[in-house]
Amino acid sequence: MKPADQKLPLLPRRGRTLSIMPTFTCPAACTDCRTLSSPRERAHLDLATVLAAIDEARELDFCNVVFTGGEATLEWTTLLQGIQRAASYHFPVRLVTNAHWATSASVAHEKLAALIAAGLSEINYSTGDEHIRFVPLERVAHACVAACRLHLRTHVMMELKEARSITPESLEQHPLITALPLAERAYLTVLSSPWMPLNHTTTYRYPEGVACDVQAAAMRGGCTSVLRTYTLQADGRVGACCGLGLRVIPELNVSTTDMPQCLHQAISASEEDFLKLWIHYQGPAKVVAWAAQYNPAIRWEGMYAHQCQMCQRLYHDDAIRAVIASHWQEMIAEVLQAAWLDDVHIPATLSQIQRETA
């Protein structure tokens, strides 16, 4: 029996996120784009599909809604109306964008004011060496300044590789940013995230200590995306993770938007798949490290810095798949115990402590 065929009772699930990709079109054509987006892509979701998914997310007690892409701002009407619908249900709403639209201070302010009026509560900007080939850093700075001045929680995610010219300091020391009053700059957070190729046979070099090894795999927790984030993709597929690599891992696509109650069906299909549960509760790095114990020819240490590339590896590597097919039953008790601890015991214990100390 394959892991995906093992039927398990649905477990309590906390904090599901609905991620919506209104389009795969993007003005940037970054090398190794993790959603395969580019100016050549034309797939997009219609407004009715987006609104229906948000309605269903409310019925299923999702906790927030994220618009991403592609570049979601290219579907401006759908984006605004989608934000409005989500905000009407009191969902926190986040937008992930490359800030291509922030051509000046006034334009950036106008766009952000419209997004905030619709109900946007957080914005995330993506930039780095790849992105600035298409979207100048100054536009990201304009977008950050406008968001901070409008008191919108703002995060910037920088591409991380060993050799890079654009760093968090590149933005934080930009004259537009340094001119902000400290009270407004407090709305801005700049972080780095490993930039990864979608092919697990291709690896990048990262700063020392970033790439995963046995010790790091043991310390890493489970994947916070698989079984937590359900993504409506522009081509109508619904994935059971945040979207990085969804288009090249068929097993993570679990329903389609033309199916009735597509989110409910996605959740049911995903949470009855033992491998997805395993990835969620222990993380793909631990699965790969476990497989390597059975087959020492599986080399992985020091190769990957991003969880999603580890996930690519375990789904596409025939040697790892063979070990999982032969030995996955040995992990059932451990994974279900982790599920019970994370979803039942720990929340109940914390709730009791809060009641006792209130």
N, C-alpha and C positions, 0 to 999 in steps of 0.2 A: 504493500500500500504506500502511495506517495504521501508526503506530509500534507499537501494541499487537500488530500481526500479525507483526512482525519476530521471527523465531525466532533466539535466540542461545544459545550453550552456557552452561550453568549455571556460574557462577564460584564460587570458594571464598568462603564467607561466614563471617565471624567474629562471634561474640557475638549470636546471635539471642535475643530475649526473647519469652516467651509472656505476653501480657496477657489477663486474664480479667475480663469484666464479668458477674458473676453476675446482675445485675438493672439495669434502667434506672430503677427506682424510686429516688427521692431525697426526703428531707424538705424540701429546698430547691427553689425554682423560680426560679433565677437568670435574669435577662435575658441572652439570648445564651449560654445554657449550651452548651458546645461538644460535648456528647454528647446534647443534647436530652432530658436527664433531668428528672424532676419527680415530685411525688406522684401525678400522674395516670397515669404509665406503669406497666404491669403485667407486661411481659415479663421472664422470668427463665430461667436455665439450670438443668436438673436436675443432681443430684450426679453421676450416672453419666457425663454428658457432660463435666463439668469434670475428673473423674478420668481419663477416657480421653484427654483432650487433654494432661494433664500426663504421662501415660505415654508418649504419642507424642513429646512434647517431649524426654523423656529419650532416646528412641531416636534422635532427630535431633540430639542434642548441643546443644540449646539451653543458654544459660548462666544464665538466671534466670527467675523467675516473678513477675508483678505482678498483684495483685487491685485492681480499680478499679471505676468505675461511671459513672452511678448511684452508689448508696451500698452498697458491698459488705457492710457490717456488717448490713444488713437481712436478708441471707440468711446468718444466723449459723452454722447447722450446716454448710451447704455451704462457707462460708468457712473454718471451722476444719478440716474434713476435707480441703479442698483444700490448705491450708497444710501440714497433716501429711503428705499424699502428696508434695508438692513437697520438703519438708524431708527426707523419707526418701530422696530421690534426691540430697541434698546441694545442692539449688538454693538460692541466696540468694532470699529471698522478701520482697517489698515490698508494703505496703498503702497505697493512696491513699484518704483519707477526709476528711469535713468535720468530724469530731469531735462530731457532734450528740449522741452517746451519753455524752459526758463531763460529766454533769450535776453532779457533785461530785468531790472528790478521791478519795473511797473508790470510787465507781463507775468512775472513770477507771482507778484502779489495778487493780481487779478485771478489767475488760475487757482491759487491756493484759497483765496477768499470764497470762490465758487464751490470748491471741494468741501471746505469747512461748513459752509452754509447748507450743503447737502447732508452733512452729518459725519464727515471724516474725523476720526479721533487720533490717528497716528499716521505718519508717512515715513517710508524707508527709501533711501536713495542708494542706487548701486553705481559704483565707479571703481576706477583702477586703470592699470595700463591698457587693458583691452578696451574698456568703455571709452576712454578719452580719445581713442582714435576716431570716434564718431560723435561724442558729446564732450565738448571742452569742460575742463574742471571749473571754469568760471561760471558755467551754467549751474553746476551743482552748488557752487557757493551762493549764487543768486537765490536758488531754490531754498537752501538752508536758511539764509537770512530772512527771506519772506516768511517761512514757516515759524522761525523763532520769534519774529516780531508779532506774529499772529497767535503766539503762545500754543503752538501745535507741537506735540511730542515728535521729535525728529531723530531718526537713526540713519547713519551712513555706513554701508558695508563696503569695505575696501577689499579688492582682490589681493590674496597673499600668495606669493611665490618667493623663492630665495632671492632672485634678482628682480627688483621692481623699482620703477622710478617714482610712482605715485604711492605715497604712504599716508597714514592718518595725519602726520604732521604737515603734509602738503596742503591739506584742506584746513586744518586747524590754524595754520599760520598764514592763510590767505588774507590779504588786506580787508576783504569784505567781511570775513569772519572776525578778525581781530578788532574791527571797528564796532562790533556789537557790544552793548552794555552787558556786564556779567550776568545780570538777572535774565536777560534774553538768551545768552549763550548757554545757560543752564538747561534749556530745552533740547540741546544738541548732544548726541552721543555718536562717536566715530569708532568703529570696530573693524577688525580684519577677519576675513574668512578664506580658507584655502581655495584657490582656483584650481579646478580639477578637470581633466579630460574625461569624456564620457566612455572612452574605451579603456577597460581595465588593464590592457596590455601596454598602455602608454602611461608613463609616470613623469611627474615634475619634481624638481628639487625644491625643498622648503627649508626655512631656517631650522637650525638644530633644535631637536626636541619636539617638532611639530608632527612629523610623520609617526604613525602608530607602530608600536612594538608590543611584545607579549605583556610587559608590565603595564603599558598604557591601556591595552585591550582589557586587562583584568580590572582596571580602575574605571573604565568608561561605563556609563549606564546604558540603558536601552535607547532605542531610536525614538525620539519624541515626535516624529512625523508619521511613521507608519501606524495606522489604526487611530491616530489622533487627528490627522488632516485628510480631508476628502476633497479632491480637486476636480472641478469641472474644467476640462480642457477645451480649447477652441474647436477641436475636431469632433466634439460630442462625447468623447470617452470620459469616464469618471474613474479617477485613480485613488488608491488608498494611501497616498503619501503627499508630500508638499509640492511635488512637481519636478524636482531635480532628477532627471533621468527617466521620468515616467514614459517618455516616448520611445525609449529603447529597452524597456523591461516590460514585455507584454503581461507578465504575471501580476504586475501591480495595477493593471487596468481591470476593474472588476464590474463595471456596469456602463451603460450609455444613457445619455440624456433623453433618448426616445423611449426608454423603459418607464413604466409607471412607478412612481416612488423610487426614483433612481438612487437617491441617497440611502434609503432604507435597504434596498437590495445590495448596494455597495457595502454597507456595514455588515449585513448578514453574511455575504460571501467572504469578506475579509476576516471576520472574527471566527469563522469556521476553518480557517487555513492555519495549520499549526506553524508553518514556517514564518508567516507574518507575525503570529503571536511571539514566536521565538525572537525574531528581529526586534519587535517592539520592546519586549521585556529585558532582553540581554544585549541587544545591539549586534549589527552585522560583523563587527570586528571579533567579537567573542565566537560567533558562529564559524568564521574563517579560521580563527586560531584553534578551535575545537577540531575542525576537519583536518588541520595540519598535523594534529597529534596522531591521527590514523594514517595519514599519508605524508611522510616527511618531504616528499617531492614538491608539496605545495609551499611555495615561497611567497611571503607577503610582508614580512617585517621591514619597516623603513621605507615602504613603497608608497603608502597612501596616507594622506593627512585628513581626508574628508570621509565622513561616514558613508556618504552616497556612493563613493567609488568602491568602498568595501562591499556595499550592497550590489553594485554592478558585478563585482568579482564573484560573489557567491551565486548569483543567478546565471552567469554566463560561463563559468569555469567548469568544464566537464568533470574534472577530478574532484572538485568540491561537491558538485551535484551528486556524484557517485557515492561519496562518503555519507552525505545527508540521506540519500535513498536507502543505504544499507543500515544506518545506525540511528536514525532520528528518534526511534521509539525510546532509546535510552535517555532522552532528554525530556520526555513528557512530564514526569513528576517534578523535575526541577523548574521547568518553565511554568507549570500550573501553580507551583508554590510561590514563584515570583509574582505571578498574576494575582494570587490571593493576597499576598503581602501588600502589593502596590495599590490594588483597587478596593480591598475590603478591610484588612486588618489595620494598616497604617492610617488611612482616613478616619476609621472609627476610633482609634486610639487618640489621634490628635483632636478629634471632636470632643471626646470625653475630657481630655486635659483642658480644653478651652472652656467647657462648661464648669469644670471644677475650679478654675481660676478666675472665672468671670465675677 
